Amino acid sequence: MDVVRNNLKLARGDVNVDTQAGVGTKFTLSVPFTLSVARVLLVESDRLVLAFFTDVIEEIFLLEQEQIFSQNGKEFINWQNNQLPLLRLNSYFEFNCSRYNNLELETLPIINAISVLIVKHDHQQVAVQVERCWGEQEVAIRQVEGNLSLIHISEPTRQAEI
């Protein structure tokens, strides 16, 4: 029961126990209303573990170099007679966090090779390159409380030419 109580406390929840002699014991688990559970696919890109909601993933397959082609300086792949833009996450996003050197999860990756996720959002499809797929997992999502300190981005100095 301590494990349950500790996990609920991490989610800002609680457990109450009500015991009546000769009647039984009633356990009441409380979780915040803003807490929800989602199913995600854990993937690895550029030595970071990321999660994609499973309901936006249409397919996963191994990427072969001959599937990639360039057009107007952008990369695409052919998938089911469609040309989809290929996103290499480390080219589009700058992750300002530490990378792991030896990732140790409870399980081995289910796909230990460069793969593509076909992701669909708002009736648009895109191919996302990842290095490994670790499998599906349920995660608890809760609202962030308090203010997040964001980095300050200063505008570049512009000089007028005279």
TAJO-V585880 format. One record per residue. RES is the residue in three letters. SS is DSSP state (H for helix, E for strand, L for the rest). OMEGA is omega as a letter, one per 20 degrees, with the letter a starting at -180 (999 if undefined). Layout:
# TAJO-V585880
<<RES | SS | OMEGA> <RES | SS | OMEGA>>
This chain:
# TAJO-V585880
<<MET | L | r> <ASP | H | r> <VAL | H | r> <VAL | H | a> <ARG | H | a> <ASN | H | r> <ASN | H | r> <LEU | H | r> <LYS | H | r> <LEU | H | r> <ALA | L | a> <ARG | L | r> <GLY | L | a> <ASP | E | r> <VAL | E | r> <ASN | E | a> <VAL | E | r> <ASP | E | a> <THR | E | r> <GLN | E | a> <ALA | L | r> <GLY | L | a> <VAL | L | a> <GLY | E | a> <THR | E | r> <LYS | E | r> <PHE | E | r> <THR | E | r> <LEU | E | r> <SER | E | r> <VAL | L | r> <PRO | L | a> <PHE | L | a> <THR | L | a> <LEU | L | r> <SER | E | a> <VAL | E | r> <ALA | E | r> <ARG | E | a> <VAL | E | r> <LEU | E | r> <LEU | E | r> <VAL | E | r> <GLU | E | r> <SER | E | r> <ASP | L | r> <ARG | L | r> <LEU | E | r> <VAL | E | a> <LEU | E | r> <ALA | E | r> <PHE | E | r> <PHE | E | a> <THR | H | a> <ASP | H | r> <VAL | H | a> <ILE | E | r> <GLU | E | a> <GLU | E | r> <ILE | E | r> <PHE | E | r> <LEU | E | a> <LEU | L | r> <GLU | L | a> <GLN | H | a> <GLU | H | r> <GLN | H | a> <ILE | E | r> <PHE | E | a> <SER | E | r> <GLN | E | a> <ASN | L | r> <GLY | L | r> <LYS | E | a> <GLU | E | r> <PHE | E | r> <ILE | E | r> <ASN | E | r> <TRP | E | r> <GLN | L | r> <ASN | L | r> <ASN | E | r> <GLN | E | a> <LEU | E | r> <PRO | E | r> <LEU | E | r> <LEU | E | r> <ARG | E | a> <LEU | H | a> <ASN | H | r> <SER | H | a> <TYR | H | a> <PHE | L | r> <GLU | L | a> <PHE | L | a> <ASN | L | r> <CYS | L | a> <SER | L | r> <ARG | L | r> <TYR | L | r> <ASN | L | r> <ASN | L | a> <LEU | L | r> <GLU | L | r> <LEU | L | a> <GLU | L | a> <THR | L | r> <LEU | L | r> <PRO | L | r> <ILE | L | r> <ILE | E | a> <ASN | L | a> <ALA | L | r> <ILE | L | a> <SER | E | r> <VAL | E | r> <LEU | E | r> <ILE | E | a> <VAL | E | r> <LYS | E | r> <HIS | E | a> <ASP | L | r> <HIS | L | r> <GLN | E | a> <GLN | E | r> <VAL | E | r> <ALA | E | a> <VAL | E | r> <GLN | E | r> <VAL | E | a> <GLU | L | a> <ARG | E | r> <CYS | E | a> <TRP | E | r> <GLY | E | a> <GLU | E | r> <GLN | E | r> <GLU | E | r> <VAL | E | r> <ALA | E | r> <ILE | E | r> <ARG | L | a> <GLN | L | r> <VAL | L | a> <GLU | L | r> <GLY | L | a> <ASN | L | r> <LEU | L | r> <SER | L | a> <LEU | L | r> <ILE | L | r> <HIS | L | r> <ILE | L | r> <SER | L | r> <GLU | L | r> <PRO | L | r> <THR | L | r> <ARG | L | r> <GLN | L | r> <ALA | L | r> <GLU | L | r> <ILE | L | 999>>
